[in-house]
Amino acid sequence: MALASLARRKALGIMNSSIRYSFSVTRSFASGSEENDVVVIGGGPGGYVAAIKAAQLGLKTTCIEKRGALGGTCLNVGCIPSKALLHSSHMYHEAKHAFASHGVKVSNVEVDLPAMLGQKDKAVSNLTRGIEGLFKKNKVTYVKGYGKFISPSEVSVDTIEGGNTVVKGKNIIIATGSDVKPLPGITIDEKKIVSSTGALSLQEIPKKLVVVGAGYIGLEMGSVWGRLGSEVTVVEFGPDIVPTMDSEIRKQFQRTLEKQKMKFMLKTKVVGVDSSGEGVKLTLEPSAGGEQTTLEADVVLISAGRNPFTAGLDLDKIGVNTDNVGRIPVNERFATNVPGVYAIGDVIPGPMLAHKAEEDGVACVEFIAGKEGHVDYDMVPGVVYTHPEVAYVGKTEEQVKTLGVEYRVGKFPFLANSRAKAIDDAEGLVKIIAEKESDKILGVHIMSPNAGELIHEAVLAMQYGASSEDIARTCHAHPTMSEALKEAAMATYDKAIHI
């Protein structure tokens, strides 16, 4: 199958070369008056990757970024700093609670919060400078400022230095990402009532932290501060945490978090917040209505989702359509309803994930350059970076049932995995769902340490239409955590060996 796919790609490449648009390969740092082949508004994961790829394809490219630091929300106040704190807080927690069982004795383990935050900031700074270096290497013009449309081929930029310039482009890509979804009646001050941005920079460890929203961000940030000593309560309007997760995995995941002393109040809504005192007092009631209760906290984290950031671009001036939440509808080539204007990442439908935005960016500029681009949203993995992590790709068992597809399930617990037992970190399992008749893999769900690394074998397998037997008959090194995926595959089409 892999050879056949390669042959198809080569054939497409030959055909596309005959119809490819012609662009000049000469690029330089242009003044605002010169026309670009591609202008990207937004320097986040989707935008900066699109800009670099466009330049690599020989297109004269400019990227506009309002923050003055490349990488977007993900790198500056999202994915990267949160993973830095997740790792640092995990190291502290292990030193305090697990080292002794491994024969490592330490005393007076303390949190140096300023140093921890400093390490996080250093990682962010190094990576943002790295992207600027990639722009210079690939001759992408970088304009620091807030861009808005004048016409479908012109963007007015109020620069961070206080000036204004007009950037012209034959093709303009909107890659402005997303912003925190507000809750009615709640004002985020980034001190006592914080978004994920404020939760990354708390100057002291709150005694009590309330997290509103049981999605990826809320559980990850709750884990950080819980490990450092906060009493964490998660308030969720819906009946489940992380509703996109397979229900069997979700239930085990929630039990694990509860063992880590994270508390959950599901089917509960926040109807009032009072931050006039030293702390914050929340008024709660059941989602379906009922008796009200109060909950007190030192800090409240609002993590009820994100909205596409399209306000202020003057899209209405050029006639770009948006839906009722601000998303921009696009076709399969990422084109909006206005010729020459494209959109990618969080501003269009699909999962709001940095890696999805990157794939959008590459595919979009490939289309602009006359090539073929493609993103399969069914093959975009999701990861919750708690400990253990949860990673998944493809369909959940509930989705497969809804489709009426006959299927088989294979599972393997890490309690039976030799590497997990050797390192005394064996909580979790691998679950594989495959079509009954063909054995084609439909979904893979992993809860384990480093599940976010293990999932990519499954992503690759599914991308090539593999069966569970294909994975089961592939030799995996011993002892490794990835052997659990092999054993789950064996359990799917036949029987596992080690259980």
KOLNUMI-973851 format. One record per residue (C-alpha): residue number from 0; residue in three letters; x, y, z. Coordinates in steps of 0.1 Angstrom, whole numbers. Example, Ala and Ser with C-alpha at 12.3 -4.5 7.8 and 13.67 -1.06 7.14 Angstrom:
REC     k     r      px      py      pz
REC     0   ALA     123     -45      78
REC     1   SER     137     -11      71
This chain:
REC     k     r      px      py      pz
REC     0   MET       0       0       0
REC     1   ALA      29      24       8
REC     2   LEU      44      18     -26
REC     3   ALA      11      24     -43
REC     4   SER       7      56     -24
REC     5   LEU      42      67     -34
REC     6   ALA      34      60     -70
REC     7   ARG       2      80     -69
REC     8   ARG      21     109     -54
REC     9   LYS      48     108     -81
REC    10   ALA      21     107    -108
REC    11   LEU       4     137     -92
REC    12   GLY      37     155     -91
REC    13   ILE      43     150    -128
REC    14   MET       8     161    -138
REC    15   ASN      10     192    -115
REC    16   SER      43     202    -129
REC    17   SER      26     208    -163
REC    18   ILE       0     231    -148
REC    19   ARG      20     248    -121
REC    20   TYR      18     286    -120
REC    21   SER      49     305    -128
REC    22   PHE      64     327    -101
REC    23   SER      97     345     -98
REC    24   VAL     122     328     -75
REC    25   THR     138     361     -66
REC    26   ARG     129     373     -31
REC    27   SER     141     401     -10
REC    28   PHE     131     422      20
REC    29   ALA     105     445       3
REC    30   SER      92     478      12
REC    31   GLY      54     481      18
REC    32   SER      48     494     -18
REC    33   GLU      62     463     -35
REC    34   GLU      37     434     -42
REC    35   ASN      42     401     -26
REC    36   ASP      31     367     -40
REC    37   VAL      19     358      -5
REC    38   VAL      10     379      26
REC    39   VAL       3     361      58
REC    40   ILE     -16     379      86
REC    41   GLY      -6     362     118
REC    42   GLY      27     346     129
REC    43   GLY      14     317     149
REC    44   PRO      20     280     141
REC    45   GLY      -2     282     110
REC    46   GLY      10     316      98
REC    47   TYR      47     313     103
REC    48   VAL      48     278      88
REC    49   ALA      27     290      58
REC    50   ALA      51     319      53
REC    51   ILE      82     297      54
REC    52   LYS      67     271      31
REC    53   ALA      56     298       6
REC    54   ALA      92     312       6
REC    55   GLN     106     278       1
REC    56   LEU      83     273     -29
REC    57   GLY      98     305     -45
REC    58   LEU      71     329     -36
REC    59   LYS      79     364     -24
REC    60   THR      64     364      11
REC    61   THR      56     388      40
REC    62   CYS      43     378      74
REC    63   ILE      25     403      96
REC    64   GLU      23     397     134
REC    65   LYS       8     420     160
REC    66   ARG      25     405     190
REC    67   GLY      60     415     180
REC    68   ALA      71     379     188
REC    69   LEU      65     350     164
REC    70   GLY      49     317     174
REC    71   GLY      14     330     183
REC    72   THR      -6     320     213
REC    73   CYS       9     284     212
REC    74   LEU      45     294     216
REC    75   ASN      41     326     237
REC    76   VAL      12     319     261
REC    77   GLY       0     284     253
REC    78   CYS      14     250     242
REC    79   ILE      51     257     249
REC    80   PRO      51     275     283
REC    81   SER      24     252     296
REC    82   LYS      45     221     287
REC    83   ALA      75     238     304
REC    84   LEU      55     242     336
REC    85   LEU      40     207     333
REC    86   HIS      75     192     331
REC    87   SER      89     213     359
REC    88   SER      60     207     382
REC    89   HIS      62     169     374
REC    90   MET      99     169     384
REC    91   TYR      90     185     417
REC    92   HIS      62     161     423
REC    93   GLU      84     131     415
REC    94   ALA     111     144     438
REC    95   LYS      87     148     466
REC    96   HIS      66     117     462
REC    97   ALA      84      91     441
REC    98   PHE     122      94     445
REC    99   ALA     123      76     478
REC   100   SER     108      44     463
REC   101   HIS     136      44     437
REC   102   GLY     163      46     464
REC   103   VAL     169      83     460
REC   104   LYS     167     102     492
REC   105   VAL     163     140     492
REC   106   SER     153     164     520
REC   107   ASN     137     198     521
REC   108   VAL     125     197     485
REC   109   GLU     111     232     478
REC   110   VAL      95     250     449
REC   111   ASP     114     281     436
REC   112   LEU      85     295     416
REC   113   PRO     105     325     401
REC   114   ALA     131     301     388
REC   115   MET     104     278     375
REC   116   LEU      88     307     357
REC   117   GLY     121     319     345
REC   118   GLN     129     285     329
REC   119   LYS      96     287     311
REC   120   ASP     102     322     298
REC   121   LYS     137     313     286
REC   122   ALA     123     284     266
REC   123   VAL      97     307     250
REC   124   SER     123     334     242
REC   125   ASN     147     310     226
REC   126   LEU     121     295     204
REC   127   THR     106     328     192
REC   128   ARG     141     340     183
REC   129   GLY     146     307     165
REC   130   ILE     116     314     142
REC   131   GLU     129     349     134
REC   132   GLY     161     331     124
REC   133   LEU     141     308     101
REC   134   PHE     124     338      85
REC   135   LYS     158     354      77
REC   136   LYS     171     321      64
REC   137   ASN     142     317      41
REC   138   LYS     140     355      32
REC   139   VAL     105     360      46
REC   140   THR      98     397      53
REC   141   TYR      86     402      89
REC   142   VAL      63     432      97
REC   143   LYS      55     437     134
REC   144   GLY      21     453     137
REC   145   TYR     -17     449     136
REC   146   GLY     -30     443     101
REC   147   LYS     -64     450      86
REC   148   PHE     -77     448      51
REC   149   ILE     -80     478      28
REC   150   SER     -88     457      -2
REC   151   PRO     -85     420     -12
REC   152   SER     -49     426     -21
REC   153   GLU     -38     453       5
REC   154   VAL     -33     452      42
REC   155   SER     -28     483      63
REC   156   VAL      -5     476      92
REC   157   ASP      -3     498     124
REC   158   THR      33     489     134
REC   159   ILE      43     484     170
REC   160   GLU      67     513     166
REC   161   GLY      37     536     160
REC   162   GLY      39     540     123
REC   163   ASN      18     526      94
REC   164   THR      26     507      63
REC   165   VAL       6     491      35
REC   166   VAL      15     456      25
REC   167   LYS       4     444      -9
REC   168   GLY      -1     408     -20
REC   169   LYS     -15     387     -48
REC   170   ASN     -26     362     -23
REC   171   ILE     -34     369      14
REC   172   ILE     -37     342      40
REC   173   ILE     -57     349      73
REC   174   ALA     -40     330     101
REC   175   THR     -49     351     131
REC   176   GLY     -57     322     154
REC   177   SER     -81     322     184
REC   178   ASP     -87     339     217
REC   179   VAL    -101     330     251
REC   180   LYS    -138     324     251
REC   181   PRO    -153     347     277
REC   182   LEU    -181     337     301
REC   183   PRO    -210     362     305
REC   184   GLY    -207     384     336
REC   185   ILE    -171     373     344
REC   186   THR    -143     398     339
REC   187   ILE    -108     383     335
REC   188   ASP     -83     405     353
REC   189   GLU     -54     380     350
REC   190   LYS     -48     383     388
REC   191   LYS     -75     366     407
REC   192   ILE     -97     356     377
REC   193   VAL     -73     344     350
REC   194   SER     -73     330     315
REC   195   SER     -47     303     305
REC   196   THR     -23     333     299
REC   197   GLY     -26     345     335
REC   198   ALA     -24     309     348
REC   199   LEU      11     306     333
REC   200   SER      24     335     353
REC   201   LEU       9     333     388
REC   202   GLN      34     349     412
REC   203   GLU      25     326     441
REC   204   ILE       9     291     444
REC   205   PRO     -28     295     452
REC   206   LYS     -41     276     481
REC   207   LYS     -74     270     463
REC   208   LEU     -77     270     425
REC   209   VAL    -110     266     408
REC   210   VAL    -109     257     371
REC   211   VAL    -140     265     350
REC   212   GLY    -140     241     321
REC   213   ALA    -128     205     320
REC   214   GLY    -111     205     286
REC   215   TYR     -74     201     276
REC   216   ILE     -63     235     289
REC   217   GLY     -81     234     322
REC   218   LEU     -69     199     331
REC   219   GLU     -33     207     322
REC   220   MET     -31     239     341
REC   221   GLY     -50     224     370
REC   222   SER     -24     196     370
REC   223   VAL       5     221     371
REC   224   TRP      -8     240     402
REC   225   GLY     -21     208     419
REC   226   ARG      13     193     418
REC   227   LEU      28     224     433
REC   228   GLY       3     223     462
REC   229   SER     -29     239     452
REC   230   GLU     -63     223     461
REC   231   VAL     -79     221     426
REC   232   THR    -116     219     419
REC   233   VAL    -128     217     382
REC   234   VAL    -163     230     375
REC   235   GLU    -178     217     342
REC   236   PHE    -211     226     326
REC   237   GLY    -214     194     307
REC   238   PRO    -217     158     320
REC   239   ASP    -181     148     311
REC   240   ILE    -145     160     311
REC   241   VAL    -129     162     276
REC   242   PRO    -160     153     257
REC   243   THR    -141     144     225
REC   244   MET    -124     115     243
REC   245   ASP    -134      79     241
REC   246   SER    -157      73     271
REC   247   GLU    -139      42     284
REC   248   ILE    -106      61     284
REC   249   ARG    -122      92     298
REC   250   LYS    -136      74     328
REC   251   GLN    -103      58     337
REC   252   PHE     -86      92     331
REC   253   GLN    -110     110     355
REC   254   ARG    -104      83     382
REC   255   THR     -67      89     378
REC   256   LEU     -70     126     382
REC   257   GLU     -92     121     412
REC   258   LYS     -65     100     428
REC   259   GLN     -42     130     422
REC   260   LYS     -67     149     444
REC   261   MET     -83     169     416
REC   262   LYS    -120     174     424
REC   263   PHE    -147     175     398
REC   264   MET    -181     192     398
REC   265   LEU    -198     181     366
REC   266   LYS    -232     193     352
REC   267   THR    -226     225     371
REC   268   LYS    -226     261     359
REC   269   VAL    -212     293     373
REC   270   VAL    -240     319     377
REC   271   GLY    -220     346     397
REC   272   VAL    -185     357     406
REC   273   ASP    -176     380     434
REC   274   SER    -139     391     435
REC   275   SER    -144     421     457
REC   276   GLY    -127     405     487
REC   277   GLU     -93     389     491
REC   278   GLY    -103     358     472
REC   279   VAL    -130     349     448
REC   280   LYS    -165     336     457
REC   281   LEU    -184     317     429
REC   282   THR    -221     311     429
REC   283   LEU    -229     277     413
REC   284   GLU    -260     258     404
REC   285   PRO    -268     226     385
REC   286   SER    -267     230     347
REC   287   ALA    -303     220     345
REC   288   GLY    -313     245     373
REC   289   GLY    -317     240     410
REC   290   GLU    -304     250     444
REC   291   GLN    -274     274     444
REC   292   THR    -242     268     463
REC   293   THR    -210     288     468
REC   294   LEU    -174     279     462
REC   295   GLU    -144     300     474
REC   296   ALA    -110     302     457
REC   297   ASP     -79     322     457
REC   298   VAL     -77     321     419
REC   299   VAL    -102     311     393
REC   300   LEU     -91     299     359
REC   301   ILE    -115     304     330
REC   302   SER    -109     277     304
REC   303   ALA    -143     273     287
REC   304   GLY    -129     271     252
REC   305   ARG    -117     295     225
REC   306   ASN    -132     317     198
REC   307   PRO    -117     324     164
REC   308   PHE     -99     358     164
REC   309   THR    -112     376     133
REC   310   ALA    -125     409     148
REC   311   GLY    -106     440     138
REC   312   LEU     -95     426     104
REC   313   ASP    -122     446      86
REC   314   LEU    -133     415      68
REC   315   ASP    -167     431      61
REC   316   LYS    -150     458      41
REC   317   ILE    -138     433      15
REC   318   GLY    -168     410      18
REC   319   VAL    -153     379      35
REC   320   ASN    -180     357      50
REC   321   THR    -180     346      86
REC   322   ASP    -203     324     106
REC   323   ASN    -221     332     139
REC   324   VAL    -190     326     160
REC   325   GLY    -166     344     136
REC   326   ARG    -151     314     118
REC   327   ILE    -144     319      81
REC   328   PRO    -159     292      57
REC   329   VAL    -133     280      32
REC   330   ASN    -133     255       3
REC   331   GLU    -110     225       0
REC   332   ARG     -82     248     -12
REC   333   PHE     -86     271      19
REC   334   ALA    -100     298      -3
REC   335   THR    -126     322      12
REC   336   ASN    -155     336      -9
REC   337   VAL    -133     365     -19
REC   338   PRO    -108     356     -47
REC   339   GLY     -72     358     -35
REC   340   VAL     -80     357       2
REC   341   TYR     -74     324      21
REC   342   ALA     -78     313      57
REC   343   ILE     -62     286      79
REC   344   GLY     -59     273     114
REC   345   ASP     -82     283     143
REC   346   VAL    -102     308     122
REC   347   ILE    -117     281     100
REC   348   PRO    -138     250     110
REC   349   GLY    -119     220     124
REC   350   PRO     -99     212     155
REC   351   MET     -83     242     172
REC   352   LEU     -48     226     174
REC   353   ALA     -14     241     165
REC   354   HIS      -3     210     145
REC   355   LYS     -36     211     125
REC   356   ALA     -29     248     117
REC   357   GLU       6     239     105
REC   358   GLU      -8     213      81
REC   359   ASP     -34     239      69
REC   360   GLY      -6     264      62
REC   361   VAL      15     240      42
REC   362   ALA     -14     228      21
REC   363   CYS     -27     263      15
REC   364   VAL       5     276       1
REC   365   GLU       9     245     -20
REC   366   PHE     -24     252     -36
REC   367   ILE     -14     288     -42
REC   368   ALA      18     276     -58
REC   369   GLY      -1     254     -82
REC   370   LYS       6     222     -64
REC   371   GLU     -17     198     -45
REC   372   GLY     -22     201      -8
REC   373   HIS     -42     180      16
REC   374   VAL     -51     178      53
REC   375   ASP     -71     148      66
REC   376   TYR     -88     161      98
REC   377   ASP     -97     125     107
REC   378   MET     -60     119     111
REC   379   VAL     -52     148     134
REC   380   PRO     -41     134     168
REC   381   GLY     -52     150     201
REC   382   VAL     -31     150     233
REC   383   VAL     -38     159     269
REC   384   TYR      -4     166     285
REC   385   THR     -12     156     320
REC   386   HIS       4     127     338
REC   387   PRO      -4     102     325
REC   388   GLU     -10     117     291
REC   389   VAL     -40     108     270
REC   390   ALA     -36     107     232
REC   391   TYR     -59      96     205
REC   392   VAL     -65      96     167
REC   393   GLY     -94      85     146
REC   394   LYS    -129      76     159
REC   395   THR    -141      68     194
REC   396   GLU    -161      36     201
REC   397   GLU    -192      57     205
REC   398   GLN    -187      73     171
REC   399   VAL    -182      39     155
REC   400   LYS    -214      26     171
REC   401   THR    -233      56     158
REC   402   LEU    -221      49     123
REC   403   GLY    -234      13     125
REC   404   VAL    -201      -2     116
REC   405   GLU    -193     -37     129
REC   406   TYR    -161     -35     148
REC   407   ARG    -137     -52     172
REC   408   VAL    -118     -38     201
REC   409   GLY     -84     -48     215
REC   410   LYS     -70     -35     247
REC   411   PHE     -38     -39     266
REC   412   PRO     -30     -24     301
REC   413   PHE       4      -9     309
REC   414   LEU       3     -29     341
REC   415   ALA      13     -58     319
REC   416   ASN      40     -39     301
REC   417   SER      75     -47     313
REC   418   ARG      90     -12     307
REC   419   ALA      62       5     325
REC   420   LYS      65     -19     355
REC   421   ALA     103     -14     355
REC   422   ILE     100      23     359
REC   423   ASP      70      20     383
REC   424   ASP      48      41     361
REC   425   ALA      22      17     347
REC   426   GLU     -12      34     349
REC   427   GLY     -32      34     317
REC   428   LEU     -39      13     286
REC   429   VAL     -40      12     248
REC   430   LYS     -73       7     231
REC   431   ILE     -76      -1     193
REC   432   ILE    -109      -1     174
REC   433   ALA    -109     -19     140
REC   434   GLU    -135     -27     114
REC   435   LYS    -146     -63     119
REC   436   GLU    -145     -75      83
REC   437   SER    -114     -58      70
REC   438   ASP     -95     -53     103
REC   439   LYS     -88     -17      92
REC   440   ILE     -79       5     122
REC   441   LEU    -106      31     129
REC   442   GLY     -93      46     161
REC   443   VAL     -65      43     186
REC   444   HIS     -66      57     222
REC   445   ILE     -37      57     246
REC   446   MET     -35      67     283
REC   447   SER       1      64     295
REC   448   PRO      33      83     303
REC   449   ASN      44      99     270
REC   450   ALA      12      88     252
REC   451   GLY      17     119     230
REC   452   GLU      48     103     216
REC   453   LEU      34      68     213
REC   454   ILE       4      79     193
REC   455   HIS      23      87     161
REC   456   GLU      29      51     152
REC   457   ALA      -9      48     151
REC   458   VAL     -13      80     131
REC   459   LEU      11      67     105
REC   460   ALA      -5      33     104
REC   461   MET     -40      48      99
REC   462   GLN     -27      73      72
REC   463   TYR     -17      43      51
REC   464   GLY     -49      23      59
REC   465   ALA     -32      -3      80
REC   466   SER     -49     -32      98
REC   467   SER     -44     -41     134
REC   468   GLU     -26     -72     122
REC   469   ASP      -1     -49     104
REC   470   ILE       9     -34     137
REC   471   ALA       8     -67     155
REC   472   ARG      32     -83     131
REC   473   THR      57     -54     132
REC   474   CYS      86     -60     155
REC   475   HIS      88     -36     184
REC   476   ALA     119     -32     206
REC   477   HIS     119     -47     241
REC   478   PRO     115     -34     267
REC   479   THR      95      -3     255
REC   480   MET      62      13     262
REC   481   SER      53      10     225
REC   482   GLU      51     -28     229
REC   483   ALA      17     -21     246
REC   484   LEU       4      -8     212
REC   485   LYS      16     -40     195
REC   486   GLU      -1     -61     222
REC   487   ALA     -33     -42     219
REC   488   ALA     -32     -47     181
REC   489   MET     -27     -85     187
REC   490   ALA     -57     -84     210
REC   491   THR     -78     -67     183
REC   492   TYR     -73     -93     155
REC   493   ASP     -64    -123     177
REC   494   LYS     -50    -126     212
REC   495   ALA     -24    -107     231
REC   496   ILE       6    -126     245
REC   497   HIS      13    -110     278
REC   498   ILE     -21    -109     294
